[in-house]
Amino acid sequence: MINSNKKIRKVSWIFFDLDGTLADTIPVLYNVYLNFLNNFKKTGTKKEFAILNGYSLPEIVLFLKSKHNLKASKSYLLKLYKDKILISYNNGVKPLDNAHVVLQKLHKLNYKLMLVTSADYNIALRFISSQGWRKYFQNYVFGNEVDKAKPNPAIYKLAIKKAGISPAAATTIEDSPNGVLSAKRAGTLVVGLAKNETKNSLLKAGADIVILELKDILSFFK
């Protein structure tokens, strides 16, 4: 655990991101991104992929269509990208280490959990259901429910509204700078998970606390 000198205020809700936070998807989604562009003989970069981390699927497609001058229709590109993600989820996505244990323990401690993800609802719910996790979540917010995805705060403002709480009553667990920015702008306390990003990038984005392993958050919630 790092930057652990801070304390998490008492909250009733914990908001969880999915990709890179509960599901070990970032390497898989990077390959999807590269493969998608390769269909049009275009080359992706890690820098560009990092920019897209937290975007909704329609936003990703529109960004790539414009940036790489893709001539195909938006609907075709959206279906192509979504199909590639579904195949990858079915074949290569695993839960992050200790994700099940963390959800189970927080549930037993009577915290209310909400999944707040930029992923499309059927992709996210299919994964959550396959892991037997739906019983742990009181509610969900998906990328297709808001017009602007992370780092815009809209998705976390909707989560706060669904929970019926003030921003101060929620803690968010996020692994990307875009996600941290979104949650901070909505007013929640944010724990950054430094698995796919550096400690400094998460702190710079506004994370209140940074942890190295998902299981580390259990020390903050009793």
C-alpha angles and dihedrals in degrees: 000000000000135000087021097149089094123080129221113236117234111277137174099210133050118197117206128199113213114209109069093357106064099000123050092227108129097092090043094048091048089057090048089053092049092045092049092053091043088062086069095038091253126137124228129205135210089239093057092044090053090054089055095049104116096019119125117248094256090049091050092051094047091048093051093042091055099037096048097032094239110187099201119101121269091244092053093047092047093052092045093051093043092050090052091051092049092051091049093048090051094047109030117013119107131176116264115261111284093002092129092048092049094050092045094050095045090049091052089050087058097245114151112236129204128185110223110184139157088217121109112267098243093048093049096042092048090057095043090050093048089057094047091241102128090093090063098057125078093191146352141219119198132194094250090061095070134052094223124037131203132347084037108084094228095101094053093042087057090049090052090049092049091049091049093225142115116262089251090066094065138071119198127210112208136163103196135063089236091054093046091050092049094051094043092049088053089054104250126132108254133213112197119211108212099207102109098016135045125262090244095052091053094045090048089053089055107266111164093206132013124208131187099211130034091233089062091078090069090074089064097051119062 
